[in-house]
């Protein structure tokens, strides 16, 4: 009987839709690791593609039911037509929900990757600060050389806050949804602790370098005064020697 065959096709399709909803849409998902999240994205992509491929079958069932209704007695129309309408509605709803969830998860995955890229960029900057702090740890030289090191450190510290703000916002978006929250909190705590420690060390080093510059300038000034004084004495003694003046004849201070 054609009606029985059509109802069987409709029933099988309904069962597949129900199973897909339970498998991909009704379950509570928890994403605690990036691997779990990536697998979920790939799984939903496959589910979405599978659902789209079922469109051919839904169309065949629709054509079969419509052809049967066109030839069958009116009494058989209403029930079959209702079952077909229910199927089409359920199928379209499934596709829409799968598309929506797939898009959401893809955005979540992109958000996670973006967070990692910002963290990577900021950690590279922190590495530069760390190297710079080591380079200026026991710096030797005069005021000019120390001043150049201070300028170099201050230029490096003039780093925009944009990346750090992005890290906060992306992390908040993900953890609010309960996605990778433990991992993200761990990464953020490690990053923020390192950021604060290096910032504080950089401020201390800046003050230390400023003091070293001041000390070096004072030393340079003292040395310059000594050199000027020695030059005067040298000139005076040279004149005495040229005039063959005996030490006993020069004033007490010249001796």
Secondary structure as a PSIPRED ss2 file (coil, helix, strand):
# PSIPRED VFORMAT (PSIPRED V4.0)

   1 X C   1.000  0.000  0.000
   2 X H   0.000  1.000  0.000
   3 X H   0.000  1.000  0.000
   4 X H   0.000  1.000  0.000
   5 X H   0.000  1.000  0.000
   6 X H   0.000  1.000  0.000
   7 X H   0.000  1.000  0.000
   8 X H   0.000  1.000  0.000
   9 X H   0.000  1.000  0.000
  10 X H   0.000  1.000  0.000
  11 X H   0.000  1.000  0.000
  12 X H   0.000  1.000  0.000
  13 X H   0.000  1.000  0.000
  14 X H   0.000  1.000  0.000
  15 X H   0.000  1.000  0.000
  16 X H   0.000  1.000  0.000
  17 X H   0.000  1.000  0.000
  18 X H   0.000  1.000  0.000
  19 X H   0.000  1.000  0.000
  20 X H   0.000  1.000  0.000
  21 X H   0.000  1.000  0.000
  22 X H   0.000  1.000  0.000
  23 X H   0.000  1.000  0.000
  24 X H   0.000  1.000  0.000
  25 X H   0.000  1.000  0.000
  26 X H   0.000  1.000  0.000
  27 X C   1.000  0.000  0.000
  28 X C   1.000  0.000  0.000
  29 X C   1.000  0.000  0.000
  30 X C   1.000  0.000  0.000
  31 X C   1.000  0.000  0.000
  32 X C   1.000  0.000  0.000
  33 X C   1.000  0.000  0.000
  34 X H   0.000  1.000  0.000
  35 X H   0.000  1.000  0.000
  36 X H   0.000  1.000  0.000
  37 X H   0.000  1.000  0.000
  38 X H   0.000  1.000  0.000
  39 X H   0.000  1.000  0.000
  40 X H   0.000  1.000  0.000
  41 X H   0.000  1.000  0.000
  42 X H   0.000  1.000  0.000
  43 X H   0.000  1.000  0.000
  44 X H   0.000  1.000  0.000
  45 X H   0.000  1.000  0.000
  46 X H   0.000  1.000  0.000
  47 X H   0.000  1.000  0.000
  48 X H   0.000  1.000  0.000
  49 X H   0.000  1.000  0.000
  50 X H   0.000  1.000  0.000
  51 X H   0.000  1.000  0.000
  52 X H   0.000  1.000  0.000
  53 X H   0.000  1.000  0.000
  54 X H   0.000  1.000  0.000
  55 X H   0.000  1.000  0.000
  56 X H   0.000  1.000  0.000
  57 X H   0.000  1.000  0.000
  58 X H   0.000  1.000  0.000
  59 X H   0.000  1.000  0.000
  60 X H   0.000  1.000  0.000
  61 X H   0.000  1.000  0.000
  62 X H   0.000  1.000  0.000
  63 X H   0.000  1.000  0.000
  64 X H   0.000  1.000  0.000
  65 X H   0.000  1.000  0.000
  66 X H   0.000  1.000  0.000
  67 X H   0.000  1.000  0.000
  68 X H   0.000  1.000  0.000
  69 X H   0.000  1.000  0.000
  70 X H   0.000  1.000  0.000
  71 X H   0.000  1.000  0.000
  72 X C   1.000  0.000  0.000
  73 X C   1.000  0.000  0.000
  74 X H   0.000  1.000  0.000
  75 X H   0.000  1.000  0.000
  76 X H   0.000  1.000  0.000
  77 X H   0.000  1.000  0.000
  78 X H   0.000  1.000  0.000
  79 X H   0.000  1.000  0.000
  80 X H   0.000  1.000  0.000
  81 X H   0.000  1.000  0.000
  82 X H   0.000  1.000  0.000
  83 X H   0.000  1.000  0.000
  84 X H   0.000  1.000  0.000
  85 X H   0.000  1.000  0.000
  86 X H   0.000  1.000  0.000
  87 X H   0.000  1.000  0.000
  88 X H   0.000  1.000  0.000
  89 X H   0.000  1.000  0.000
  90 X H   0.000  1.000  0.000
  91 X H   0.000  1.000  0.000
  92 X H   0.000  1.000  0.000
  93 X H   0.000  1.000  0.000
  94 X H   0.000  1.000  0.000
  95 X H   0.000  1.000  0.000
  96 X H   0.000  1.000  0.000
  97 X H   0.000  1.000  0.000
  98 X H   0.000  1.000  0.000
  99 X H   0.000  1.000  0.000
 100 X H   0.000  1.000  0.000
 101 X H   0.000  1.000  0.000
 102 X H   0.000  1.000  0.000
 103 X H   0.000  1.000  0.000
 104 X H   0.000  1.000  0.000
 105 X H   0.000  1.000  0.000
 106 X H   0.000  1.000  0.000
 107 X H   0.000  1.000  0.000
 108 X H   0.000  1.000  0.000
 109 X H   0.000  1.000  0.000
 110 X H   0.000  1.000  0.000
 111 X H   0.000  1.000  0.000
 112 X H   0.000  1.000  0.000
 113 X H   0.000  1.000  0.000
 114 X H   0.000  1.000  0.000
 115 X H   0.000  1.000  0.000
 116 X H   0.000  1.000  0.000
 117 X H   0.000  1.000  0.000
 118 X H   0.000  1.000  0.000
 119 X H   0.000  1.000  0.000
 120 X H   0.000  1.000  0.000
 121 X H   0.000  1.000  0.000
 122 X H   0.000  1.000  0.000
 123 X H   0.000  1.000  0.000
 124 X H   0.000  1.000  0.000
 125 X H   0.000  1.000  0.000
 126 X H   0.000  1.000  0.000
 127 X H   0.000  1.000  0.000
 128 X H   0.000  1.000  0.000
 129 X H   0.000  1.000  0.000
 130 X H   0.000  1.000  0.000
 131 X H   0.000  1.000  0.000
 132 X H   0.000  1.000  0.000
 133 X H   0.000  1.000  0.000
 134 X H   0.000  1.000  0.000
 135 X H   0.000  1.000  0.000
 136 X C   1.000  0.000  0.000
 137 X C   1.000  0.000  0.000
 138 X C   1.000  0.000  0.000
 139 X C   1.000  0.000  0.000
 140 X C   1.000  0.000  0.000
 141 X C   1.000  0.000  0.000
 142 X C   1.000  0.000  0.000
 143 X H   0.000  1.000  0.000
 144 X H   0.000  1.000  0.000
 145 X H   0.000  1.000  0.000
 146 X H   0.000  1.000  0.000
 147 X H   0.000  1.000  0.000
 148 X H   0.000  1.000  0.000
 149 X H   0.000  1.000  0.000
 150 X H   0.000  1.000  0.000
 151 X H   0.000  1.000  0.000
 152 X H   0.000  1.000  0.000
 153 X H   0.000  1.000  0.000
 154 X H   0.000  1.000  0.000
 155 X H   0.000  1.000  0.000
 156 X H   0.000  1.000  0.000
 157 X H   0.000  1.000  0.000
 158 X C   1.000  0.000  0.000
 159 X C   1.000  0.000  0.000
 160 X C   1.000  0.000  0.000
 161 X C   1.000  0.000  0.000
 162 X H   0.000  1.000  0.000
 163 X H   0.000  1.000  0.000
 164 X H   0.000  1.000  0.000
 165 X H   0.000  1.000  0.000
 166 X H   0.000  1.000  0.000
 167 X H   0.000  1.000  0.000
 168 X H   0.000  1.000  0.000
 169 X H   0.000  1.000  0.000
 170 X H   0.000  1.000  0.000
 171 X H   0.000  1.000  0.000
 172 X H   0.000  1.000  0.000
 173 X H   0.000  1.000  0.000
 174 X H   0.000  1.000  0.000
 175 X H   0.000  1.000  0.000
 176 X H   0.000  1.000  0.000
 177 X C   1.000  0.000  0.000
 178 X C   1.000  0.000  0.000
 179 X C   1.000  0.000  0.000
 180 X C   1.000  0.000  0.000
 181 X H   0.000  1.000  0.000
 182 X H   0.000  1.000  0.000
 183 X H   0.000  1.000  0.000
 184 X H   0.000  1.000  0.000
 185 X H   0.000  1.000  0.000
 186 X H   0.000  1.000  0.000
 187 X H   0.000  1.000  0.000
 188 X H   0.000  1.000  0.000
 189 X H   0.000  1.000  0.000
 190 X H   0.000  1.000  0.000
 191 X H   0.000  1.000  0.000
 192 X H   0.000  1.000  0.000
 193 X H   0.000  1.000  0.000
 194 X H   0.000  1.000  0.000
 195 X H   0.000  1.000  0.000
 196 X H   0.000  1.000  0.000
 197 X H   0.000  1.000  0.000
 198 X H   0.000  1.000  0.000
 199 X H   0.000  1.000  0.000
 200 X H   0.000  1.000  0.000
 201 X H   0.000  1.000  0.000
 202 X H   0.000  1.000  0.000
 203 X H   0.000  1.000  0.000
 204 X H   0.000  1.000  0.000
 205 X H   0.000  1.000  0.000
 206 X H   0.000  1.000  0.000
 207 X H   0.000  1.000  0.000
 208 X H   0.000  1.000  0.000
 209 X H   0.000  1.000  0.000
 210 X H   0.000  1.000  0.000
 211 X H   0.000  1.000  0.000
 212 X H   0.000  1.000  0.000
 213 X H   0.000  1.000  0.000
 214 X H   0.000  1.000  0.000
 215 X H   0.000  1.000  0.000
 216 X H   0.000  1.000  0.000
 217 X H   0.000  1.000  0.000
 218 X H   0.000  1.000  0.000
 219 X H   0.000  1.000  0.000
 220 X H   0.000  1.000  0.000
 221 X H   0.000  1.000  0.000
 222 X H   0.000  1.000  0.000
 223 X H   0.000  1.000  0.000
 224 X H   0.000  1.000  0.000
 225 X H   0.000  1.000  0.000
 226 X H   0.000  1.000  0.000
 227 X H   0.000  1.000  0.000
 228 X H   0.000  1.000  0.000
 229 X H   0.000  1.000  0.000
 230 X H   0.000  1.000  0.000
 231 X H   0.000  1.000  0.000
 232 X H   0.000  1.000  0.000
 233 X H   0.000  1.000  0.000
 234 X H   0.000  1.000  0.000
 235 X H   0.000  1.000  0.000
 236 X H   0.000  1.000  0.000
 237 X H   0.000  1.000  0.000
 238 X H   0.000  1.000  0.000
 239 X H   0.000  1.000  0.000
 240 X H   0.000  1.000  0.000
 241 X H   0.000  1.000  0.000
 242 X H   0.000  1.000  0.000
 243 X C   1.000  0.000  0.000
 244 X C   1.000  0.000  0.000
 245 X C   1.000  0.000  0.000
 246 X C   1.000  0.000  0.000
 247 X H   0.000  1.000  0.000
 248 X H   0.000  1.000  0.000
 249 X H   0.000  1.000  0.000
 250 X C   1.000  0.000  0.000
 251 X C   1.000  0.000  0.000
 252 X C   1.000  0.000  0.000
 253 X C   1.000  0.000  0.000
 254 X C   1.000  0.000  0.000
 255 X C   1.000  0.000  0.000
